[in-house]
Amino acid sequence: MRGDPAMIRTMEIEFADHQLALIETERAADTKLPVAVIQSARQRLSIIRAAPDVRTMQNWRSLGLKPRGTGSPEHLVILAPQWAMVLRIEEKNSAMTVIVRAMEEQTRGAA
């Protein structure tokens, strides 16, 4: 059963709005995000799509998935030193769906 291709599931990706969905198109520059953030987001989305479940996503250190805060249903994936992708992971019709909710510039506290 483990090697049965019919049993292998991948994550579905949805975007909270059409502007975010442009990240994966030729019109990515219309998002006005830095090029490094767009490239990193595309790489991370490819990794997410390949994940069979949430536990695998949490275990892949290269993805860097972290809870947004205590009790929050959202997660963060760091894209660049000051940028993070905000995700919500839901189960829909027995399939896992990752909803990209935002790209946020992270502020750093004064040192």
Biopython code that builds the backbone (N, CA, C, O; Angstrom):
import numpy as np
from Bio.PDB.StructureBuilder import StructureBuilder

atoms = [
    (1, "MET", "N", (0.831, -1.189, 0.000)),
    (1, "MET", "CA", (0.000, 0.000, 0.000)),
    (1, "MET", "C", (0.872, 1.248, 0.000)),
    (1, "MET", "O", (0.512, 2.265, -0.593)),
    (2, "ARG", "N", (2.006, 1.169, 0.660)),
    (2, "ARG", "CA", (2.867, 2.330, 0.771)),
    (2, "ARG", "C", (3.376, 2.807, -0.580)),
    (2, "ARG", "O", (3.500, 4.013, -0.799)),
    (3, "GLY", "N", (3.668, 1.896, -1.482)),
    (3, "GLY", "CA", (4.188, 2.276, -2.782)),
    (3, "GLY", "C", (3.122, 2.469, -3.844)),
    (3, "GLY", "O", (3.447, 2.764, -4.994)),
    (4, "ASP", "N", (1.865, 2.311, -3.486)),
    (4, "ASP", "CA", (0.773, 2.434, -4.442)),
    (4, "ASP", "C", (0.621, 3.887, -4.870)),
    (4, "ASP", "O", (0.281, 4.731, -4.041)),
    (5, "PRO", "N", (0.868, 4.210, -6.164)),
    (5, "PRO", "CA", (0.772, 5.595, -6.634)),
    (5, "PRO", "C", (-0.608, 6.204, -6.410)),
    (5, "PRO", "O", (-0.722, 7.420, -6.255)),
    (6, "ALA", "N", (-1.649, 5.391, -6.390)),
    (6, "ALA", "CA", (-2.992, 5.914, -6.188)),
    (6, "ALA", "C", (-3.171, 6.441, -4.769)),
    (6, "ALA", "O", (-4.051, 7.266, -4.525)),
    (7, "MET", "N", (-2.352, 5.980, -3.835)),
    (7, "MET", "CA", (-2.465, 6.404, -2.443)),
    (7, "MET", "C", (-1.631, 7.643, -2.138)),
    (7, "MET", "O", (-1.814, 8.259, -1.088)),
    (8, "ILE", "N", (-0.728, 8.018, -3.026)),
    (8, "ILE", "CA", (0.124, 9.175, -2.780)),
    (8, "ILE", "C", (-0.679, 10.452, -3.012)),
    (8, "ILE", "O", (-1.224, 10.679, -4.092)),
    (9, "ARG", "N", (-0.735, 11.272, -1.976)),
    (9, "ARG", "CA", (-1.463, 12.531, -2.084)),
    (9, "ARG", "C", (-0.473, 13.682, -2.077)),
    (9, "ARG", "O", (0.610, 13.580, -1.501)),
    (10, "THR", "N", (-0.840, 14.750, -2.704)),
    (10, "THR", "CA", (-0.032, 15.956, -2.661)),
    (10, "THR", "C", (-0.912, 17.094, -2.153)),
    (10, "THR", "O", (-2.139, 17.000, -2.148)),
    (11, "MET", "N", (-0.273, 18.141, -1.738)),
    (11, "MET", "CA", (-1.000, 19.307, -1.243)),
    (11, "MET", "C", (-1.546, 20.118, -2.410)),
    (11, "MET", "O", (-0.884, 20.302, -3.431)),
    (12, "GLU", "N", (-2.742, 20.584, -2.234)),
    (12, "GLU", "CA", (-3.333, 21.524, -3.187)),
    (12, "GLU", "C", (-2.996, 22.928, -2.686)),
    (12, "GLU", "O", (-2.965, 23.177, -1.480)),
    (13, "ILE", "N", (-2.746, 23.833, -3.617)),
    (13, "ILE", "CA", (-2.436, 25.217, -3.260)),
    (13, "ILE", "C", (-3.560, 26.115, -3.761)),
    (13, "ILE", "O", (-3.969, 26.026, -4.918)),
    (14, "GLU", "N", (-4.048, 26.970, -2.889)),
    (14, "GLU", "CA", (-5.015, 28.002, -3.262)),
    (14, "GLU", "C", (-4.459, 29.343, -2.789)),
    (14, "GLU", "O", (-3.659, 29.400, -1.855)),
    (15, "PHE", "N", (-4.884, 30.401, -3.432)),
    (15, "PHE", "CA", (-4.445, 31.738, -3.057)),
    (15, "PHE", "C", (-5.649, 32.529, -2.558)),
    (15, "PHE", "O", (-6.739, 32.436, -3.122)),
    (16, "ALA", "N", (-5.447, 33.307, -1.498)),
    (16, "ALA", "CA", (-6.527, 34.078, -0.895)),
    (16, "ALA", "C", (-7.063, 35.151, -1.838)),
    (16, "ALA", "O", (-8.234, 35.522, -1.758)),
    (17, "ASP", "N", (-6.205, 35.652, -2.735)),
    (17, "ASP", "CA", (-6.680, 36.610, -3.729)),
    (17, "ASP", "C", (-5.896, 36.456, -5.029)),
    (17, "ASP", "O", (-4.825, 35.848, -5.058)),
    (18, "HIS", "N", (-6.443, 37.011, -6.088)),
    (18, "HIS", "CA", (-5.841, 36.839, -7.414)),
    (18, "HIS", "C", (-4.467, 37.494, -7.524)),
    (18, "HIS", "O", (-3.632, 37.043, -8.307)),
    (19, "GLN", "N", (-4.223, 38.550, -6.753)),
    (19, "GLN", "CA", (-2.926, 39.227, -6.800)),
    (19, "GLN", "C", (-1.813, 38.290, -6.314)),
    (19, "GLN", "O", (-0.730, 38.262, -6.898)),
    (20, "LEU", "N", (-2.073, 37.537, -5.267)),
    (20, "LEU", "CA", (-1.085, 36.578, -4.764)),
    (20, "LEU", "C", (-0.820, 35.470, -5.772)),
    (20, "LEU", "O", (0.309, 34.992, -5.887)),
    (21, "ALA", "N", (-1.840, 35.063, -6.496)),
    (21, "ALA", "CA", (-1.691, 33.985, -7.475)),
    (21, "ALA", "C", (-0.738, 34.365, -8.605)),
    (21, "ALA", "O", (-0.205, 33.486, -9.284)),
    (22, "LEU", "N", (-0.520, 35.653, -8.813)),
    (22, "LEU", "CA", (0.390, 36.103, -9.868)),
    (22, "LEU", "C", (1.831, 35.664, -9.617)),
    (22, "LEU", "O", (2.643, 35.648, -10.543)),
    (23, "ILE", "N", (2.152, 35.310, -8.384)),
    (23, "ILE", "CA", (3.519, 34.892, -8.034)),
    (23, "ILE", "C", (3.986, 33.755, -8.931)),
    (23, "ILE", "O", (5.169, 33.674, -9.261)),
    (24, "GLU", "N", (3.080, 32.885, -9.325)),
    (24, "GLU", "CA", (3.459, 31.722, -10.121)),
    (24, "GLU", "C", (3.289, 31.935, -11.623)),
    (24, "GLU", "O", (3.342, 30.977, -12.395)),
    (25, "THR", "N", (3.089, 33.172, -12.038)),
    (25, "THR", "CA", (2.893, 33.455, -13.451)),
    (25, "THR", "C", (3.990, 34.377, -13.980)),
    (25, "THR", "O", (4.871, 34.814, -13.240)),
    (26, "GLU", "N", (3.915, 34.655, -15.261)),
    (26, "GLU", "CA", (4.850, 35.598, -15.881)),
    (26, "GLU", "C", (4.594, 37.032, -15.415)),
    (26, "GLU", "O", (5.434, 37.911, -15.610)),
    (27, "ARG", "N", (3.448, 37.262, -14.807)),
    (27, "ARG", "CA", (3.097, 38.599, -14.321)),
    (27, "ARG", "C", (3.461, 38.792, -12.845)),
    (27, "ARG", "O", (2.884, 39.652, -12.178)),
    (28, "ALA", "N", (4.401, 38.010, -12.331)),
    (28, "ALA", "CA", (4.790, 38.081, -10.916)),
    (28, "ALA", "C", (5.253, 39.478, -10.510)),
    (28, "ALA", "O", (5.072, 39.875, -9.360)),
    (29, "ALA", "N", (5.844, 40.222, -11.431)),
    (29, "ALA", "CA", (6.315, 41.577, -11.114)),
    (29, "ALA", "C", (5.156, 42.492, -10.721)),
    (29, "ALA", "O", (5.358, 43.469, -10.000)),
    (30, "ASP", "N", (3.947, 42.185, -11.186)),
    (30, "ASP", "CA", (2.778, 42.992, -10.835)),
    (30, "ASP", "C", (2.465, 42.943, -9.333)),
    (30, "ASP", "O", (1.731, 43.794, -8.831)),
    (31, "THR", "N", (3.006, 41.969, -8.623)),
    (31, "THR", "CA", (2.783, 41.879, -7.182)),
    (31, "THR", "C", (3.589, 42.929, -6.422)),
    (31, "THR", "O", (3.316, 43.210, -5.255)),
    (32, "LYS", "N", (4.591, 43.507, -7.100)),
    (32, "LYS", "CA", (5.484, 44.506, -6.516)),
    (32, "LYS", "C", (6.319, 43.949, -5.360)),
    (32, "LYS", "O", (6.814, 44.705, -4.524)),
    (33, "LEU", "N", (6.469, 42.631, -5.319)),
    (33, "LEU", "CA", (7.335, 41.992, -4.328)),
    (33, "LEU", "C", (8.754, 41.956, -4.871)),
    (33, "LEU", "O", (8.943, 41.944, -6.087)),
    (34, "PRO", "N", (9.762, 41.939, -3.995)),
    (34, "PRO", "CA", (11.141, 41.819, -4.458)),
    (34, "PRO", "C", (11.350, 40.504, -5.221)),
    (34, "PRO", "O", (10.710, 39.496, -4.921)),
    (35, "VAL", "N", (12.237, 40.526, -6.192)),
    (35, "VAL", "CA", (12.505, 39.350, -7.028)),
    (35, "VAL", "C", (12.917, 38.152, -6.173)),
    (35, "VAL", "O", (12.474, 37.031, -6.427)),
    (36, "ALA", "N", (13.751, 38.374, -5.175)),
    (36, "ALA", "CA", (14.200, 37.274, -4.308)),
    (36, "ALA", "C", (13.028, 36.637, -3.560)),
    (36, "ALA", "O", (13.025, 35.427, -3.331)),
    (37, "VAL", "N", (12.049, 37.430, -3.185)),
    (37, "VAL", "CA", (10.871, 36.912, -2.480)),
    (37, "VAL", "C", (10.027, 36.072, -3.436)),
    (37, "VAL", "O", (9.541, 35.006, -3.059)),
    (38, "ILE", "N", (9.853, 36.542, -4.660)),
    (38, "ILE", "CA", (9.086, 35.793, -5.661)),
    (38, "ILE", "C", (9.763, 34.458, -5.945)),
    (38, "ILE", "O", (9.095, 33.425, -5.981)),
    (39, "GLN", "N", (11.073, 34.463, -6.146)),
    (39, "GLN", "CA", (11.802, 33.228, -6.430)),
    (39, "GLN", "C", (11.704, 32.255, -5.264)),
    (39, "GLN", "O", (11.469, 31.064, -5.465)),
    (40, "SER", "N", (11.881, 32.750, -4.063)),
    (40, "SER", "CA", (11.802, 31.897, -2.876)),
    (40, "SER", "C", (10.391, 31.339, -2.698)),
    (40, "SER", "O", (10.227, 30.167, -2.358)),
    (41, "ALA", "N", (9.375, 32.168, -2.925)),
    (41, "ALA", "CA", (7.987, 31.710, -2.799)),
    (41, "ALA", "C", (7.704, 30.589, -3.796)),
    (41, "ALA", "O", (7.072, 29.593, -3.441)),
    (42, "ARG", "N", (8.159, 30.737, -5.026)),
    (42, "ARG", "CA", (7.965, 29.689, -6.036)),
    (42, "ARG", "C", (8.622, 28.384, -5.608)),
    (42, "ARG", "O", (8.037, 27.313, -5.766)),
    (43, "GLN", "N", (9.839, 28.469, -5.065)),
    (43, "GLN", "CA", (10.539, 27.265, -4.601)),
    (43, "GLN", "C", (9.787, 26.609, -3.450)),
    (43, "GLN", "O", (9.603, 25.392, -3.435)),
    (44, "ARG", "N", (9.356, 27.415, -2.492)),
    (44, "ARG", "CA", (8.645, 26.866, -1.332)),
    (44, "ARG", "C", (7.307, 26.248, -1.742)),
    (44, "ARG", "O", (6.912, 25.216, -1.200)),
    (45, "LEU", "N", (6.615, 26.863, -2.684)),
    (45, "LEU", "CA", (5.348, 26.307, -3.143)),
    (45, "LEU", "C", (5.550, 24.954, -3.829)),
    (45, "LEU", "O", (4.709, 24.064, -3.706)),
    (46, "SER", "N", (6.653, 24.802, -4.543)),
    (46, "SER", "CA", (6.971, 23.501, -5.159)),
    (46, "SER", "C", (7.203, 22.444, -4.088)),
    (46, "SER", "O", (6.746, 21.308, -4.220)),
    (47, "ILE", "N", (7.906, 22.814, -3.037)),
    (47, "ILE", "CA", (8.155, 21.890, -1.930)),
    (47, "ILE", "C", (6.840, 21.507, -1.258)),
    (47, "ILE", "O", (6.608, 20.336, -0.956)),
    (48, "ILE", "N", (5.982, 22.498, -1.027)),
    (48, "ILE", "CA", (4.689, 22.243, -0.380)),
    (48, "ILE", "C", (3.851, 21.293, -1.227)),
    (48, "ILE", "O", (3.241, 20.364, -0.696)),
    (49, "ARG", "N", (3.816, 21.514, -2.524)),
    (49, "ARG", "CA", (3.030, 20.637, -3.404)),
    (49, "ARG", "C", (3.495, 19.182, -3.333)),
    (49, "ARG", "O", (2.689, 18.264, -3.478)),
    (50, "ALA", "N", (4.782, 18.975, -3.112)),
    (50, "ALA", "CA", (5.337, 17.620, -3.067)),
    (50, "ALA", "C", (5.068, 16.911, -1.742)),
    (50, "ALA", "O", (5.254, 15.699, -1.645)),
    (51, "ALA", "N", (4.643, 17.635, -0.745)),
    (51, "ALA", "CA", (4.424, 17.039, 0.578)),
    (51, "ALA", "C", (3.165, 16.184, 0.601)),
    (51, "ALA", "O", (2.111, 16.626, 0.144)),
    (52, "PRO", "N", (3.260, 14.973, 1.126)),
    (52, "PRO", "CA", (2.074, 14.113, 1.209)),
    (52, "PRO", "C", (1.161, 14.473, 2.377)),
    (52, "PRO", "O", (-0.025, 14.144, 2.357)),
    (53, "ASP", "N", (1.705, 15.153, 3.406)),
    (53, "ASP", "CA", (0.892, 15.520, 4.566)),
    (53, "ASP", "C", (1.563, 16.647, 5.348)),
    (53, "ASP", "O", (2.696, 17.035, 5.063)),
    (54, "VAL", "N", (0.844, 17.159, 6.332)),
    (54, "VAL", "CA", (1.330, 18.290, 7.125)),
    (54, "VAL", "C", (2.547, 17.893, 7.957)),
    (54, "VAL", "O", (3.493, 18.671, 8.084)),
    (55, "ARG", "N", (2.527, 16.710, 8.514)),
    (55, "ARG", "CA", (3.660, 16.269, 9.340)),
    (55, "ARG", "C", (4.958, 16.293, 8.531)),
    (55, "ARG", "O", (6.003, 16.693, 9.044)),
    (56, "THR", "N", (4.894, 15.872, 7.287)),
    (56, "THR", "CA", (6.080, 15.904, 6.423)),
    (56, "THR", "C", (6.536, 17.338, 6.221)),
    (56, "THR", "O", (7.733, 17.620, 6.277)),
    (57, "MET", "N", (5.596, 18.248, 5.988)),
    (57, "MET", "CA", (5.949, 19.659, 5.820)),
    (57, "MET", "C", (6.640, 20.197, 7.061)),
    (57, "MET", "O", (7.601, 20.959, 6.954)),
    (58, "GLN", "N", (6.162, 19.811, 8.236)),
    (58, "GLN", "CA", (6.756, 20.279, 9.482)),
    (58, "GLN", "C", (8.159, 19.710, 9.674)),
    (58, "GLN", "O", (9.014, 20.367, 10.267)),
    (59, "ASN", "N", (8.402, 18.510, 9.186)),
    (59, "ASN", "CA", (9.696, 17.858, 9.359)),
    (59, "ASN", "C", (10.742, 18.322, 8.354)),
    (59, "ASN", "O", (11.938, 18.169, 8.605)),
    (60, "TRP", "N", (10.328, 18.882, 7.230)),
    (60, "TRP", "CA", (11.279, 19.361, 6.227)),
    (60, "TRP", "C", (11.844, 20.695, 6.687)),
    (60, "TRP", "O", (11.196, 21.734, 6.562)),
    (61, "ARG", "N", (13.042, 20.655, 7.214)),
    (61, "ARG", "CA", (13.676, 21.880, 7.727)),
    (61, "ARG", "C", (13.878, 22.914, 6.631)),
    (61, "ARG", "O", (13.805, 24.115, 6.893)),
    (62, "SER", "N", (14.129, 22.467, 5.411)),
    (62, "SER", "CA", (14.367, 23.411, 4.324)),
    (62, "SER", "C", (13.134, 24.258, 4.026)),
    (62, "SER", "O", (13.258, 25.352, 3.476)),
    (63, "LEU", "N", (11.951, 23.771, 4.380)),
    (63, "LEU", "CA", (10.727, 24.540, 4.169)),
    (63, "LEU", "C", (10.593, 25.628, 5.231)),
    (63, "LEU", "O", (10.142, 26.734, 4.932)),
    (64, "GLY", "N", (10.977, 25.327, 6.452)),
    (64, "GLY", "CA", (10.925, 26.323, 7.524)),
    (64, "GLY", "C", (9.524, 26.685, 7.966)),
    (64, "GLY", "O", (9.265, 27.840, 8.306)),
    (65, "LEU", "N", (8.608, 25.719, 7.970)),
    (65, "LEU", "CA", (7.230, 25.967, 8.385)),
    (65, "LEU", "C", (7.173, 26.125, 9.899)),
    (65, "LEU", "O", (7.652, 25.270, 10.643)),
    (66, "LYS", "N", (6.576, 27.238, 10.348)),
    (66, "LYS", "CA", (6.464, 27.499, 11.779)),
    (66, "LYS", "C", (5.055, 28.013, 12.081)),
    (66, "LYS", "O", (4.466, 28.711, 11.256)),
    (67, "PRO", "N", (4.513, 27.680, 13.244)),
    (67, "PRO", "CA", (3.213, 28.249, 13.626)),
    (67, "PRO", "C", (3.334, 29.765, 13.745)),
    (67, "PRO", "O", (4.362, 30.283, 14.179)),
    (68, "ARG", "N", (2.291, 30.457, 13.361)),
    (68, "ARG", "CA", (2.331, 31.928, 13.413)),
    (68, "ARG", "C", (2.330, 32.428, 14.856)),
    (68, "ARG", "O", (2.979, 33.426, 15.171)),
    (69, "GLY", "N", (1.623, 31.755, 15.703)),
    (69, "GLY", "CA", (1.561, 32.145, 17.115)),
    (69, "GLY", "C", (0.764, 31.101, 17.875)),
    (69, "GLY", "O", (0.175, 30.203, 17.274)),
    (70, "THR", "N", (0.744, 31.216, 19.167)),
    (70, "THR", "CA", (0.022, 30.267, 19.997)),
    (70, "THR", "C", (-1.471, 30.301, 19.668)),
    (70, "THR", "O", (-2.116, 31.347, 19.744)),
    (71, "GLY", "N", (-1.994, 29.154, 19.306)),
    (71, "GLY", "CA", (-3.416, 29.050, 19.015)),
    (71, "GLY", "C", (-3.841, 29.558, 17.651)),
    (71, "GLY", "O", (-5.021, 29.479, 17.310)),
    (72, "SER", "N", (-2.919, 30.074, 16.869)),
    (72, "SER", "CA", (-3.266, 30.599, 15.547)),
    (72, "SER", "C", (-3.364, 29.447, 14.542)),
    (72, "SER", "O", (-2.533, 28.539, 14.565)),
    (73, "PRO", "N", (-4.364, 29.472, 13.665)),
    (73, "PRO", "CA", (-4.468, 28.431, 12.636)),
    (73, "PRO", "C", (-3.523, 28.682, 11.457)),
    (73, "PRO", "O", (-3.467, 27.886, 10.519)),
    (74, "GLU", "N", (-2.786, 29.788, 11.510)),
    (74, "GLU", "CA", (-1.898, 30.146, 10.407)),
    (74, "GLU", "C", (-0.466, 29.734, 10.699)),
    (74, "GLU", "O", (-0.056, 29.582, 11.850)),
    (75, "HIS", "N", (0.289, 29.557, 9.604)),
    (75, "HIS", "CA", (1.702, 29.209, 9.677)),
    (75, "HIS", "C", (2.499, 30.209, 8.856)),
    (75, "HIS", "O", (1.965, 30.869, 7.965)),
    (76, "LEU", "N", (3.782, 30.311, 9.168)),
    (76, "LEU", "CA", (4.688, 31.166, 8.419)),
    (76, "LEU", "C", (5.764, 30.319, 7.765)),
    (76, "LEU", "O", (6.241, 29.338, 8.335)),
    (77, "VAL", "N", (6.137, 30.719, 6.551)),
    (77, "VAL", "CA", (7.295, 30.160, 5.866)),
    (77, "VAL", "C", (8.186, 31.351, 5.532)),
    (77, "VAL", "O", (7.778, 32.250, 4.795)),
    (78, "ILE", "N", (9.396, 31.357, 6.071)),
    (78, "ILE", "CA", (10.310, 32.469, 5.833)),
    (78, "ILE", "C", (10.828, 32.385, 4.396)),
    (78, "ILE", "O", (11.320, 31.343, 3.962)),
    (79, "LEU", "N", (10.711, 33.487, 3.672)),
    (79, "LEU", "CA", (11.124, 33.531, 2.268)),
    (79, "LEU", "C", (12.462, 34.244, 2.088)),
    (79, "LEU", "O", (13.271, 33.864, 1.242)),
    (80, "ALA", "N", (12.680, 35.257, 2.876)),
    (80, "ALA", "CA", (13.895, 36.065, 2.830)),
    (80, "ALA", "C", (14.063, 36.622, 4.241)),
    (80, "ALA", "O", (13.147, 36.504, 5.055)),
    (81, "PRO", "N", (15.205, 37.221, 4.548)),
    (81, "PRO", "CA", (15.406, 37.683, 5.927)),
    (81, "PRO", "C", (14.270, 38.531, 6.495)),
    (81, "PRO", "O", (14.018, 38.475, 7.699)),
    (82, "GLN", "N", (13.590, 39.300, 5.682)),
    (82, "GLN", "CA", (12.521, 40.144, 6.208)),
    (82, "GLN", "C", (11.144, 39.818, 5.640)),
    (82, "GLN", "O", (10.208, 40.596, 5.822)),
    (83, "TRP", "N", (11.000, 38.680, 4.953)),
    (83, "TRP", "CA", (9.730, 38.352, 4.318)),
    (83, "TRP", "C", (9.264, 36.957, 4.712)),
    (83, "TRP", "O", (10.064, 36.034, 4.860)),
    (84, "ALA", "N", (7.947, 36.826, 4.878)),
    (84, "ALA", "CA", (7.366, 35.526, 5.203)),
    (84, "ALA", "C", (6.072, 35.341, 4.407)),
    (84, "ALA", "O", (5.370, 36.305, 4.098)),
    (85, "MET", "N", (5.776, 34.088, 4.087)),
    (85, "MET", "CA", (4.532, 33.715, 3.437)),
    (85, "MET", "C", (3.597, 33.193, 4.527)),
    (85, "MET", "O", (3.972, 32.314, 5.303)),
    (86, "VAL", "N", (2.389, 33.732, 4.583)),
    (86, "VAL", "CA", (1.409, 33.336, 5.581)),
    (86, "VAL", "C", (0.496, 32.276, 4.959)),
    (86, "VAL", "O", (-0.121, 32.498, 3.917)),
    (87, "LEU", "N", (0.425, 31.117, 5.625)),
    (87, "LEU", "CA", (-0.357, 29.993, 5.114)),
    (87, "LEU", "C", (-1.415, 29.559, 6.112)),
    (87, "LEU", "O", (-1.272, 29.739, 7.321)),
    (88, "ARG", "N", (-2.469, 28.988, 5.580)),
    (88, "ARG", "CA", (-3.475, 28.311, 6.399)),
    (88, "ARG", "C", (-3.631, 26.921, 5.791)),
    (88, "ARG", "O", (-3.805, 26.789, 4.580)),
    (89, "ILE", "N", (-3.569, 25.898, 6.616)),
    (89, "ILE", "CA", (-3.658, 24.525, 6.135)),
    (89, "ILE", "C", (-5.011, 23.963, 6.548)),
    (89, "ILE", "O", (-5.358, 23.958, 7.729)),
    (90, "GLU", "N", (-5.773, 23.489, 5.562)),
    (90, "GLU", "CA", (-7.116, 22.971, 5.812)),
    (90, "GLU", "C", (-7.297, 21.623, 5.134)),
    (90, "GLU", "O", (-6.639, 21.308, 4.143)),
    (91, "GLU", "N", (-8.204, 20.839, 5.694)),
    (91, "GLU", "CA", (-8.568, 19.584, 5.054)),
    (91, "GLU", "C", (-9.912, 19.794, 4.377)),
    (91, "GLU", "O", (-10.903, 20.141, 5.019)),
    (92, "LYS", "N", (-9.925, 19.577, 3.063)),
    (92, "LYS", "CA", (-11.147, 19.751, 2.278)),
    (92, "LYS", "C", (-11.412, 18.477, 1.504)),
    (92, "LYS", "O", (-10.586, 18.058, 0.694)),
    (93, "ASN", "N", (-12.549, 17.860, 1.743)),
    (93, "ASN", "CA", (-12.929, 16.634, 1.033)),
    (93, "ASN", "C", (-11.821, 15.587, 1.095)),
    (93, "ASN", "O", (-11.457, 14.994, 0.080)),
    (94, "SER", "N", (-11.293, 15.368, 2.287)),
    (94, "SER", "CA", (-10.231, 14.387, 2.565)),
    (94, "SER", "C", (-8.920, 14.693, 1.835)),
    (94, "SER", "O", (-8.048, 13.828, 1.751)),
    (95, "ALA", "N", (-8.771, 15.897, 1.313)),
    (95, "ALA", "CA", (-7.510, 16.324, 0.700)),
    (95, "ALA", "C", (-7.000, 17.530, 1.481)),
    (95, "ALA", "O", (-7.782, 18.342, 1.977)),
    (96, "MET", "N", (-5.704, 17.632, 1.579)),
    (96, "MET", "CA", (-5.112, 18.763, 2.286)),
    (96, "MET", "C", (-4.923, 19.936, 1.323)),
    (96, "MET", "O", (-4.433, 19.772, 0.206)),
    (97, "THR", "N", (-5.318, 21.105, 1.781)),
    (97, "THR", "CA", (-5.204, 22.315, 0.981)),
    (97, "THR", "C", (-4.434, 23.361, 1.764)),
    (97, "THR", "O", (-4.713, 23.602, 2.939)),
    (98, "VAL", "N", (-3.472, 23.976, 1.111)),
    (98, "VAL", "CA", (-2.713, 25.074, 1.703)),
    (98, "VAL", "C", (-3.196, 26.354, 1.038)),
    (98, "VAL", "O", (-3.135, 26.497, -0.184)),
    (99, "ILE", "N", (-3.668, 27.266, 1.844)),
    (99, "ILE", "CA", (-4.160, 28.543, 1.342)),
    (99, "ILE", "C", (-3.106, 29.605, 1.637)),
    (99, "ILE", "O", (-2.773, 29.858, 2.795)),
    (100, "VAL", "N", (-2.589, 30.221, 0.585)),
    (100, "VAL", "CA", (-1.607, 31.300, 0.734)),
    (100, "VAL", "C", (-2.407, 32.567, 1.005)),
    (100, "VAL", "O", (-3.133, 33.055, 0.139)),
    (101, "ARG", "N", (-2.264, 33.087, 2.210)),
    (101, "ARG", "CA", (-3.075, 34.224, 2.635)),
    (101, "ARG", "C", (-2.390, 35.570, 2.420)),
    (101, "ARG", "O", (-3.058, 36.574, 2.174)),
    (102, "ALA", "N", (-1.050, 35.596, 2.512)),
    (102, "ALA", "CA", (-0.352, 36.880, 2.377)),
    (102, "ALA", "C", (1.146, 36.665, 2.257)),
    (102, "ALA", "O", (1.677, 35.608, 2.596)),
    (103, "MET", "N", (1.811, 37.705, 1.764)),
    (103, "MET", "CA", (3.259, 37.821, 1.826)),
    (103, "MET", "C", (3.485, 39.030, 2.708)),
    (103, "MET", "O", (3.032, 40.131, 2.394)),
    (104, "GLU", "N", (4.186, 38.827, 3.812)),
    (104, "GLU", "CA", (4.338, 39.912, 4.780)),
    (104, "GLU", "C", (5.802, 40.272, 4.988)),
    (104, "GLU", "O", (6.677, 39.411, 5.079)),
    (105, "GLU", "N", (6.030, 41.556, 5.057)),
    (105, "GLU", "CA", (7.354, 42.034, 5.420)),
    (105, "GLU", "C", (7.429, 41.987, 6.936)),
    (105, "GLU", "O", (6.590, 42.567, 7.625)),
    (106, "GLN", "N", (8.433, 41.298, 7.450)),
    (106, "GLN", "CA", (8.597, 41.129, 8.887)),
    (106, "GLN", "C", (9.399, 42.297, 9.454)),
    (106, "GLN", "O", (10.435, 42.673, 8.905)),
    (107, "THR", "N", (8.925, 42.853, 10.529)),
    (107, "THR", "CA", (9.670, 43.923, 11.172)),
    (107, "THR", "C", (10.554, 43.320, 12.256)),
    (107, "THR", "O", (10.195, 42.340, 12.909)),
    (108, "ARG", "N", (11.695, 43.923, 12.424)),
    (108, "ARG", "CA", (12.617, 43.445, 13.452)),
    (108, "ARG", "C", (12.629, 44.448, 14.593)),
    (108, "ARG", "O", (12.527, 45.657, 14.385)),
    (109, "GLY", "N", (12.755, 43.927, 15.781)),
    (109, "GLY", "CA", (12.820, 44.798, 16.955)),
    (109, "GLY", "C", (14.133, 45.554, 16.998)),
    (109, "GLY", "O", (15.117, 45.133, 16.389)),
    (110, "ALA", "N", (14.154, 46.633, 17.690)),
    (110, "ALA", "CA", (15.377, 47.428, 17.814)),
    (110, "ALA", "C", (16.412, 46.637, 18.603)),
    (110, "ALA", "O", (16.091, 46.009, 19.612)),
    (111, "ALA", "N", (17.639, 46.673, 18.141)),
    (111, "ALA", "CA", (18.693, 45.900, 18.808)),
    (111, "ALA", "C", (19.363, 46.679, 19.885)),
    (111, "ALA", "O", (20.271, 46.170, 20.541)),
]
sb = StructureBuilder()
sb.init_structure("model")
sb.init_model(0)
sb.init_chain("A")
sb.init_seg("    ")
for serial, (resi, resn, name, xyz) in enumerate(atoms, 1):
    if name == "N":
        sb.init_residue(resn, " ", resi, " ")
    sb.init_atom(name, np.array(xyz, "f"), 0.0, 1.0, " ", f" {name:<3s}", serial, name[0])
structure = sb.get_structure()
